[in-house]
Amino acid sequence: MRIPGFAVAFALALGASGASAATSEQNAVLAVVQNYDAAYNAGHGQAGAALCAEDAVIVDDFAPHLWKGAAACADWARDLAAFDTANKVTGDTVMLGAPWHVDVDGDAAYVVVPATDANNQDGKRVVTTGSVWTFALKKTAAGWRIASWAWALH
């Protein structure tokens, strides 16, 4: 399961960097990122979209490359499904590595995680390592929400 592995990797990364423990705000921010990834891996675009802010912005490696506004996350999920169908991609999952950055400053947060993408394309298994998923989050009355994210494929 990805979420516990991500939490362990985060704790190890903090220990390695000399920090004593993650703050509750860092944990809350990471929970949103983890839940977004889990929703993506489960194919639940609407659950992922619920974690996005109303003015979200997404940058990804397939056209149209930019989604923004109240429906950005849902629109991205719809467009990804169409892209996957057109390119015979199935079973796409993203495994998150130990975060490189988890910065929280008041009601703003920044998270950068290395990622591995795995899928089947036209019946062949494709695993891409070394990608980076970067998130900006903002704290709202409903809790932390994804204000933007960008995917950089390696």
For each residue, the residues with C-beta under 8 A, 3 or more apart:
1: 4 5
2: 5 6 34 37 38 41 95 96
3: 6 7 34 35 38
4: 1 7 8
5: 1 2 8 9 95
6: 2 3 9 10 30 34 37 96 98
7: 3 4 10 11 30 34
8: 4 5 11 12
9: 5 6 12 13 96 97 98 99
10: 6 7 13 14 22 30 98 99 102
11: 7 8 14 15 21 22
12: 8 9 15 16 98
13: 9 10 16 17 98 99
14: 10 11 17 19 20 21 22
15: 11 12 19
16: 12 13
17: 13 14
18:
19: 14 15 22
20: 14
21: 11 14
22: 10 11 14 19 26 27 30 102
23: 26 27 104
24: 27 28
25: 28 29 104 109
26: 22 23 29 30 102 104
27: 22 23 24 30 31
28: 24 25 31 32 143 144
29: 25 26 32 33 102 104 109 111 137 144
30: 6 7 10 22 26 27 33 34 99 102 111
31: 27 28 34 35 144
32: 28 29 35 36 51 137 143 144 145 146
33: 29 30 36 37 96 111 113 135 137 146
34: 2 3 6 7 30 31 37 38 96
35: 3 31 32 38 39 47 51
36: 32 33 39 40 48 51 146 149
37: 2 6 33 34 40 41 94 96
38: 2 3 34 35 41 42
39: 35 36 42 44 45 47 48 51
40: 36 37 43 44 45 48 93 94
41: 2 37 38 93 94
42: 38 39 47
43: 40
44: 39 40 47 48
45: 39 40 48 49 73 74 77 78 81
46: 49 50 74 77
47: 35 39 42 44 50 51
48: 36 39 40 44 45 51 52 73 77
49: 45 46 52 71 73 74 77
50: 46 47
51: 32 35 36 39 47 48 73 145 146
52: 48 49 56 72 73 145 146
53: 56 138 140 145 146 147
54: 69 70
55: 68 69 70 147
56: 52 53 67 68 69 70 72 73 145 146 147 148
57: 66 67 68 72 147 148
58: 66 67 68 72 73 76 148 149 150
59: 65 66 148 149 150 151
60: 65 67 76 80 150 151
61: 65 151 152 153
62: 65 79 80 83
63:
64: 67 79
65: 59 60 61 62
66: 57 58 59
67: 56 57 58 60 64 72 73 75 76 79
68: 55 56 57 58 72
69: 54 55 56 72
70: 54 55 56
71: 49 74 75
72: 52 56 57 58 67 68 69 75 76
73: 45 48 49 51 52 56 58 67 76 77 146
74: 45 46 49 71 77 78
75: 67 71 72 78 79
76: 58 60 67 72 73 79 80
77: 45 46 48 49 73 74 80 81
78: 45 74 75 81 82
79: 62 64 67 75 76 82 83
80: 60 62 76 77 83 84
81: 45 77 78 84 85
82: 78 79 85 86
83: 62 79 80 86 87 89
84: 80 81 87 88 89 90 92 119
85: 81 82 88 89
86: 82 83
87: 83 84 121 122
88: 84 85 121 122 123
89: 83 84 85 92 119 120 121
90: 84 119 120
91: 118 119 120
92: 84 89 117 118 119
93: 40 41 117 118 119
94: 37 40 41 115 116 117 118 133
95: 2 5 115 116 118
96: 2 6 9 33 34 37 99 113 114 115 133
97: 9 113 114 115 116
98: 6 9 10 12 13 113 114
99: 9 10 13 30 96 102 111 112 113
100: 112 113 114
101: 110 111 112
102: 10 22 26 29 30 99 109 110 111
103: 109 110 111
104: 23 25 26 29 108 109
105: 108 109
106: 139
107: 138 139
108: 104 105 136 137 138 139
109: 25 29 102 103 104 105 135 136 137 138 139 144
110: 101 102 103 134 135 136 137
111: 29 30 33 99 101 102 103 134 135 137
112: 99 100 101 132 133 134 135
113: 33 96 97 98 99 100 132 133 134 135
114: 96 97 98 100 130 131 132 133
115: 94 95 96 97 131 132 133 151
116: 94 95 97 127 128 129 130 131
117: 92 93 94 127 128 131 153
118: 91 92 93 94 95 125 126 127 128
119: 84 89 90 91 92 93 125 126
120: 89 90 91 123 124 125 126
121: 87 88 89 124 126
122: 87 88
123: 88 120
124: 120 121
125: 118 119 120
126: 118 119 120 121
127: 116 117 118
128: 116 117 118 131 153 154
129: 116 154
130: 114 116 154
131: 114 115 116 117 128 151 152 153 154
132: 112 113 114 115 151 152 154
133: 94 96 112 113 114 115 149 150 151 152
134: 110 111 112 113 149 150 152
135: 33 109 110 111 112 113 146 148 149
136: 108 109 110 146 147 148 149
137: 29 32 33 108 109 110 111 144 145 146 147
138: 53 107 108 109 144 145 147
139: 106 107 108 109 143 144 145
140: 53 143 144 145
141:
142: 145
143: 28 32 139 140
144: 28 29 31 32 109 137 138 139 140
145: 32 51 52 53 56 137 138 139 140 142
146: 32 33 36 51 52 53 56 73 135 136 137 149
147: 53 55 56 57 136 137 138
148: 56 57 58 59 135 136
149: 36 58 59 133 134 135 136 146
150: 58 59 60 133 134
151: 59 60 61 115 131 132 133
152: 61 131 132 133 134
153: 61 117 128 131
154: 128 129 130 131 132
